[in-house]
Amino acid sequence: MSYDIERYLNIRSAYGGSFGPEGDRLSFLMDTTGTSQVWTLEGAREWPEQRTFYDERVTFASWSPERPELIFGMDEGGNERVQLFRLDAETGEIENLTAMPDAKQRCGSGSRNDPRARIARAKHRWGGWSHDGERFAFTSNRRDESVFDVYVQGRNEYGDDAELVCEGDGWLSLSGWSPDDSRLLVSQAYSNFDQDLYVLDLERDEPTLDHLTPHEGDVRYQSASWAPDGEGIYLVTDEGDADTLYLAYLGLEGEARSAPETNDLETVIDGGEWNVDGIALDDETGRFVCSRNVEGYTELTVGAFDPDEPTDYETFPEPDLPGGVAGGVSFDPDAERFACSTSGDTVNTNVFVVDVETGDAERWTDAPTAGIPRESFDGSDLVSVESFGVDGQRPSASGTPPESHAGLEVPGFLTLPDEYTEGETPVIVDIHGGPESQRRPSFSSVKQYFLDRGYAYFEPNVRGSSGYGSDYAALDDVENRMDSVADVRACVEWLQDHPAVDPDRIAAKGGSYGGFMVLAALTEYPDLWAAGIDVVGIANFVTFLENTGDWRRELREAEYGSLAADREFLEEISPINNVENIAAPLFVLHGENDPRVPVGEAEQIADRAAEQGVPVRTLIFEDEGHGFSKLENRIEAYSGIADFLDEHV
């Protein structure tokens, strides 16, 4: 039996579990109302209680460690300018903690010097509760839109009451309070593959950042957590020219316990061929959950560190979780259990609670599948496609690829519909964004809808994707940008030879950077495509970098090239400057409030393609940002995509 897109988009997801201070309640986010809201429940599969009722999406929720209250974040219209709210779990009262005391719950606009307007324009990035629940920390670009500063705020304080404890000079985020609440662990990102860690001592008269990770070149220092004694830090890193991330322990010594000349990095768990993705650590008991990304699938190590030998640990049974992809770990107050979100090709996202010592896992949330039988969902196959070599000449749009075409294996996930006729199956090639991202076998209601309609679905992880080592991720940097587009060509050629596929009915689809990949594939290899779908994509790297949020520009230039040094190259590879090559019909979708890829990217490519005689459809949502979070908009968008593909593919 087939179902319409509205039915599929009503398949729900429950994720982001967080235990209350007594361990008797779990909060989570679920999109039952069409946008993600806060829900709570008191036991496995019990009837949950909805706690927030907004038209806008809630982005996170975190329980106080001491009181029946939680803080959650929410933006407006997809603008990503998250404000912080406190929910009293007993009374249901909600207060905006980032609004001025005399402001209404949602800040209004005023002059640029009005503190209410200034705070409402700012992004707030959650940094966690102090252990006593009296304070919380966050980073924000209130002072200067291009940089993030560190703030500490009392639980009963509002707006400008927050104390600016450290001015930043870039992209700062927080990794938590030390066990004694005297210090904060701070991360500064220069790119997705280069970060630094700092300690901020709050007990100094003038807190400053003490550098923990001086280094040369690009080195990742991620997923940092305080050790229980506060004398060290656990983190994942590729320091020492490692190709993949490994779990390490960084001992802190000296008066400030942060002198870089005395810090010692020791390997705890080696990633080997695959990345250690991260660690969740309870800093009272030393119990932890460490995740490893093996070809896109999650492997969990559950254990407890030895308090006397911080690199030694005992392990507990690995939980048997459905789906193959898991994350978002949160311990209960005694670290006897942890909550995590799980997903898979045929498993919609739900929160499971795992007993640490036994590994027994129980599903707590019951996100429904809109009456669609779970057994009707289709699973993917992990495949590998041979593309041209790292040192080879990129194949051109026409002609025979050079001998050096062989050499690089591009992984991907291919899903075929239950029933198909050989040689007649249309295919959607769905390209991920990032580019430092990875398509993994997690649940997608959109993918299942198109499979139900008879489309095959192919999700490649072309060079530049994360999850396959630093070398693989760097293969598309700056001047090698178009090599990843050539990988898409190799994938299409592989699909054309697949016995199930109709080689003349292959469509490209992608969002954000994946939207650029769609446009680039249409301009570089126009003969391959029956249609293209560009969702919030980049059409012109120069205008994108000029107009993206000030806080993002430096990070994005590290990946794509800078306006100052690489403008000519950025112009050369921008699809807008090769639009005359597009031959396939094009559907462009965007959000008016997109702070990452401004809507002008959609407008210019749609206008220029139409001028070339390309059949173009455009859909702009006034109340969305970088993607579509509201159910009614998602229904309109994907109904339109389905009609577009039915017409042209």
N, C-alpha and C positions, 0 to 999 in steps of 0.2 A: 504494500500500500504506500502511495506517495503522499507527502505532506507539503503544505505551502511554506514559503520562507518565514511567515509570521510565526508559524508553529515551531520551526527550528530555532528562531531567535528567542523564543520563550523557554528554551532549555536553560536552566539556571546554573550558576556557579557559586559555590560557597568556599571562601578562602580567608586567609589572614587571621587565623585563630589566635586568641590571647586569653590566658587564664586570669580570672579575678583573684584578689588578694587572699581569699580563703580557699581557693582551688575548687570551689563548688559551682562556679559559673564559667562559661566560655563565651567570649564575644567573637564575632566573625562578621565578615562582609558578605552580603548576598544581594543579587540584582533582581529579586522577585518583582519589585515595583517598576523595573525598567532601567533604574540606575542603582549602583551599589550603595547600600545603606547598612547601618549598624544593627545587628541582631544579637540576642543572647539566648542561651539555653542552659539548663541545669543538669542534663544527663544525655546519654547517647540516644539519638533519634527521638528525643522528646519534642513536644511542640515548641518552636522557638518564639521569642517575643521580639517584634520589631521595635527598635529604640530611636531611630531617626526617620524623618518623613519629608525629605527634601526632593525637589526636582533635579538638583545638582548631585553629582557623584561624591561620595565619601571616599577618600584616598587611603586612609589607614585608621586604625583604632588601637589604643594601647591603654591597658588597665593600670591604675595606680597600684604600687606594691603594698599599700597600707590601707586604702579606703575604697569604699564601693563607688568609685568614680573612674571615668576614663576620658582620655583626650583623643579627639579625632580631627582629621584634616578634611577640608572641602574647598574647592575652587569654584569659579563661576563661569559658566558658558565655555568650559574647556580652556580657560586662559592660563591655567597652571599656577595662578597666584594664590597658593593655598593659605587659608587662614586656619587658626587653631581654635577648637571649641572644647569645652568641658561638659560632659554629661554626668549628672548625678544619677546613678543607677537605682537609687531608692525612690526618688521623687520624679525622675524623668526630666528635671529642669536642665536646660541647655544654656550655656553662656559662651559668648565669643570672647576668648582670652586675648585675642590680638586687636580687639576694638577698644577704643577709649571708653572709660567708665560711663560717660554720659551718652554714648552712641547706642543706637539700636543694635539688635543682634547682628544684622548685616551692615557693614560700614557703608555710609554714603560717600559720594564724591564731593570734593571741595577744591579749593586752590591747591596748587602744588606744594605750598608751605603748610597747609593744614595737616597736622599729624595724623588725623583720621584718614585723609586721602592718601598720605604717604604710606601708611601701613597697609591700607587696602590694595595699593599698587604692588606691594612687595610679595616675594615668595618666602614661605616659611618652611624650612626643612627640619623635620622632627629629629631630635637628638636623644630623647629618652628621659624617663623619670629618675630623680635621685632615689637612693635606696630607702630613705625615710619618707618618701612621697611628699615632701614639703616643697620641692622645686622641680622644674623641668628645664631642659636645655634645647636650643634650636639654633640653626644658622639662618640668616636672612640677608637680603640685599636692600634693606630699608634705607641705609645711608647712601649707597651708591648702587645703581641698578646693575653695574658690571661686576661687582664683587660681593662676597658673602662674609658677614661678620658673625661672631659667636655671641649668643645672648643666654642669660640665665634669668628665669622668672619664677616668682613664688606662685604657688597654686591659687592663691587668692588675689593675685595681681592682674592688671589688665593693661593692654596697649603699651604706652610709653613707660609704664612701670618696669618693664623688662630692662635688665641691666646689660648694657653692651660691655662684655668682659674682654673682648679681643677684636681688634679690627683686622680683617683679612685683606689679602691683595689678589684673590682669585677665587676658585671654586672650592669652598670649604664645606665639609660635612662632618658629622659627629658619629663616633662609634661607641659612645657610652661613658658613664661615670665610673671612676675607680671604686673599688669596694668600700673605701672609707668616705666617698663623696668629696674628696679634696681636689680631685683632678678630673679633667676631661681628655678623652682620646680623640684627636682631631686628624682628619684626612684632608689633604689637598690634592686635587686632580689636575694634571696638566693635559692629559689625554686619557682615553680609555685604557691605554697600555703604559701609563706612566703616572705614578702617584708618590706622595710622601706621607709619612706619619709624624705627628707631633704630640707632645703632652702639654696641656695647659694647666698650670698649677694655680688653682683659684684662691689659695691662701696667701699668695704673694700680694704685696701692696699694689703692684702693677703687673697683673698676669701677662706673661709673654709665652710664645710658642717655643718649646724646646724640641729641637729637631732630632728625631730618632733614626732616620733612614737616609743619611747623605749618600748619594750615588751618582754615577755618570751614565748617560744614555737612558733608554727607556726601561724602567723596572716597575713591576706591579707590586703594590703592597695593599692588600684588600682583606675584607671580612675580618677586621681586627677586633679582638676581645680581650679584656683584662683577665689575667690569671687570678685565682681566688685570693692570693696573698698580696696582690697589687705590686708584686716585684717583677712582673714580666707580662708579656703580651703574646697571645697566639694570633697568627695571621696566615693568610695564604700569599705566596710570593713566587716570582720566578728569578729572584736575585741569584747571581752567579751564572748568568747566561743559560739558565734552564729554559728549555723550550716550552714546558708545561708548568702549571702552578703546583706547588707542594705546600703542605702544612708545616709551619715553622714556629719555633718559640724564640722570642726575643727577650733576653734577660735584661733588666734595668738595674743599674748600679749607680753609686755616687750619691752625693747629698740630695740632688733633685731627682735621683733615680731616672735620669734621662740624658746622661752625658754620652754622646755618640761614640767617643773613643773607647768607652768601656762596655758598650752593648755588644752582645754576642748572639748571633742568629744560628739556631740549631734546627736541623730537619727532624720533624716528628713523623709525618706520613708523606712518603714520596708518591707523587702522582704517576710516575712512570710515563707511559705513552699518552695518558689522559690527564685532564685538569682535575685537581681538587678544587671544587667550586667554592666552598666556604665552610665555616664552622659556626655552630650555635653552641654557646657555652654558658652554663650556670656558674656564676662566679662565687657562689657560696660552697657548693659541693664539688666542683670540678667535673661534673658530668657534662658530656658533650655529644653532639651529633655532627658528624662530618660527612659532607656529600662529595661524591666523585662523579664526573660526567664522562660516561663511557659510550662513545658513539651516539650521544644524545640521550641516553638512558641514565637514570640516577642509581647509583650504588651508595648506600648509607653505611657508615661505621658509627656504632653507638658505643660509648665507653665512658671511663672516668679516669682523670689524670691522678697520678701519684702525688700527694702534697709535698713529698720530700724530693722527688725526682721529676721535674716538670715535663720531661720528654718521655717518661714512661706512663703507660696507661693499661688498664684492663678493658676488655671488650665484653659486650653483651650481645645476645642474639640479634641478628639483623631482622627488622620487622618485615613481614610479608604484606606489602602494600600493593593495591591494584594499579594498573595503568603504566607504570614504568617511569614516571616523572614525578618527583616530590620535592617540596621545599617549604619555606616559611615556617621554620621550627620555632616553637615557643614552649618553654618548660612551665610546669605548674610550680607553686611556691616551694614545695619540698624536693623538686626535681625527681620525683618518682615517676612522673609521666611527662610526655611532651605531645603537643598538638602539631600536626603538619598538614599541608594541603597536598593532595595527590590528583593526578590527571593522567590521561592516556588517550590514544586514538579513539577507543570505544568507551572511555570512562570519563564522564563529565566531572568537573572539579568539585571535590568535597573535602571536608576537614576530618581527619582521623586522629584519634588519641591512642598513643602507644605506651605500654608499660615498659619502662626502661630496662628492668632486669630480666623480664621474660620475652620481650619482643612482641607480645600479643597486641594486635591492632584492632581497634573498634571504630567503625564509622559513627561520628557524632552528628554530622549534619546530613540532611536529606534533600539536597538540591534536586528538584524534579526534572524530568526529561520531557515535560509537556505532553505526556501520554504517548510519546514515541518509544517503542520497545528498545531497550538497550541492546538487545541482540541484533537489531537491524543496523547498528553502526558498523562501518567498515574499517578494518585495520590496515596499516601501511606496511610496506616492505622496505627495509634499508637496502639501497642499491649504491653502486659506484659507477661513475661515468668517467671515461678517459678523456682528458683535455690536453691542450698543448703544454709542453714542458715549461719549467720555470725560466730557463735560459733560451727558450725558443722564440721564433718570430710569431707574433700574433697572426692568426688566420684573418684574411681580409673578407670583405662582404661577398666577394665573388672569387672564383678561381680555386685551385687545389691547395689545401693547407700544406705547409712545408713539412719536411720529414721530421722536424723537431716538434710537430704537433703532439706526439705521444709524450707522456711522462708524468702528468699530474692526475691523480685520482680525485674526482669531485664527488663527495657523498651527497645523498639525497634520499627523500622518502617518497615512494610511489604508492598511491592508493588507487586501486581499480574498483569500479562499481560491482555490485554483486552479479549483475547480469550484463553482458556486453556481447556485441558481435565483433568478431575479429576483423581488424582493418577498418572499423567504422566508429571507433570510440573517440569523441573529442576530448581534448586535454586542456586543463587550466594549469599553467606554470606559475606558481605563486612564489614570488621572490621576497625574502625577508628584508627588513630595514636594518638600520644600524650605521654603517655596515658591520660594526663589531657586534654582531648578534648571531644567533644560531636557530635554525628551525629544528624543533624537537618533536617527538611523537606525543604531543599533548592534544587535548580535545579542542575541536573547532566545530561549532554548530554550522557555520557557513560552509566549511568543507563537506560536512556530512550532507548538507542540503544539496550541494551540487553533485555529490556522488549519487544521491537518491534520484537526481534528474538525469543520470546516465553519463556524467562527465567523469573522466579520470582526473586525478589531482597529483601534481608533481611539485615537490618542495626541495629545491637544491640548496646546498650550503657551498656556494662558490668561494673561490679564494678570497680572503679578506674576512671570512666568517670566523667567529670565535669558537672555541671548543675543540680545536684541532692543533693547538700549539701556537706559539708566538710567531714562528716562521710562516706558517700558513696564513695567519691573520695579517701579516705585513705585506703579503704578495700583491695587494691592490693599492698600496699607499701612494699618494700623489701621482707621480708620472706613470704608475702602473694601473691607474684607475680602470682603464678600458680592458685590461686583461680579464677582469672578473666578468665583464659583459661578453667577452669571447667564450668564457666558460658556459654562459647561458646558451650560446650558439651550440656548443658541443653537447649540451644536455638535450636541446631540441633535435639535433641530428640523431642522438641515441633514441629519443622517443619516436622519431620517424621510422626507425627500424624495428620498433617493438611490434609484435604481431597483433596486439589489441588496438593499436592506435591508427586513426585516420591522419596521415601526415599533413593534410590540407586544412585540418581543423584544430589548430593549436593556438591558444590565446595566452597573452602575458598579463599578469596581475601582480601588483605590489603596492605597498604603502610606505610613505616617508622616503627614506633612501631607496627602498624597494620600488617606489614610484619613479625615481630617477632611473633605476635599472630598467624598468619597463620602457620609458621614453628612449633611453639609450639603445636598448635592443631593437626598438622600432626604427630608429634612425640608422643604426649600424648594419642591421641585418633585416631589412624590410621584407624580403621575400619569404621569411620563415613564419609570418604571423597572419592569423585570420582576424585578430582584434587585440586591442590593448586597453587595460584598465589602470589608470593612474590615480591612486588615492593619496592625497596630501603629499605629493611628490615634488622633488626639486627639478625645475626645468632649466635654471640658469644659476650656476654656482656663484657667479659674481653678485647678482642681485640677492640671492639667498644669503650669502655671508654679510652683505651690506645691511640686510633688513632683519636677520634673525635676532633673537633676544641678546642684549649686550652681554649677559652672563654666559652665553653659549659660544660666542664667536671664537674665542681663543681655543676652546676645546675642539671645535669643528675644523679650524684651520690646521690644527695638528694632524688631522686625518686627511683633509682634502687638498691642502696647500693654502698659502696665505694670499690675501689680496695684494699685499705689497710685493711679494717675490714671484708669485705664480699666476698673476692675472691673465696673461696671454694663454697659458695652458688651460686655465679654468674656462676661459672663453671657448677654446678649441673643443673641449669635450662636452660642453653644455648642449643638451639636446635642442634648445631653442635656436641654436645657430646651425643646426643641421635638419631643421624641421621639414625642409623640402624633400627629404628622403622618405618620410612617413607615407606608407601606402595603405596601412590597415586602418579600419575605423577605430576611433579613440573615444573613451569615456573618461572624463576628468571629474573627480570628486574632491571637495575640500571643506574645511571649516573656516568661517569668517574670522574667528578669534585665535587662529593657530599662532602661538608664540615661537614655534620652532621653525616651521617652514611657512612663511607668510603667504596669505591667500593670493598675492600677486603672482606667485609661481604658477598657480592653476590658470589664472586669467590670461597670462601672456602666452602659455603654450596652447590653450584652447583657441585664442584669437588667431594666432599665427598658423596653426594647423588648418583652421577653417578657411583662412585666406588661400591656402594651398589646395583647397578643394577636398580635403579629408573630411569624411563624415564624422562630426564631433558632437558629443553630448556633454553638457556641463551641469553639475549639481553642487551648489554651494549652500551650506547650512549656516544660518546666522547665529545659532546658539551652540556651536561646536568649536573645538580647537583642533588639536593634532590627533584626529581620529574621531570616531562617533560613539559617544557614551550613552546617549538617550535612546530608548527602545524605539520610539516612533521614528526617529531619524535613521536608525539602523534598518528598520523595516523598509523605509522609503529608499535608502541607498541600495540595499541588496535586492530589493524587488526590481529596481532600475537596472542593476547589473545583470540580473537573470534575464530580463527582457532584452537587454542589449546583446547578451551572448546568444540568446535564442535567435535573434534576428541575423546576427553576423557570423555565428559559428555553427 
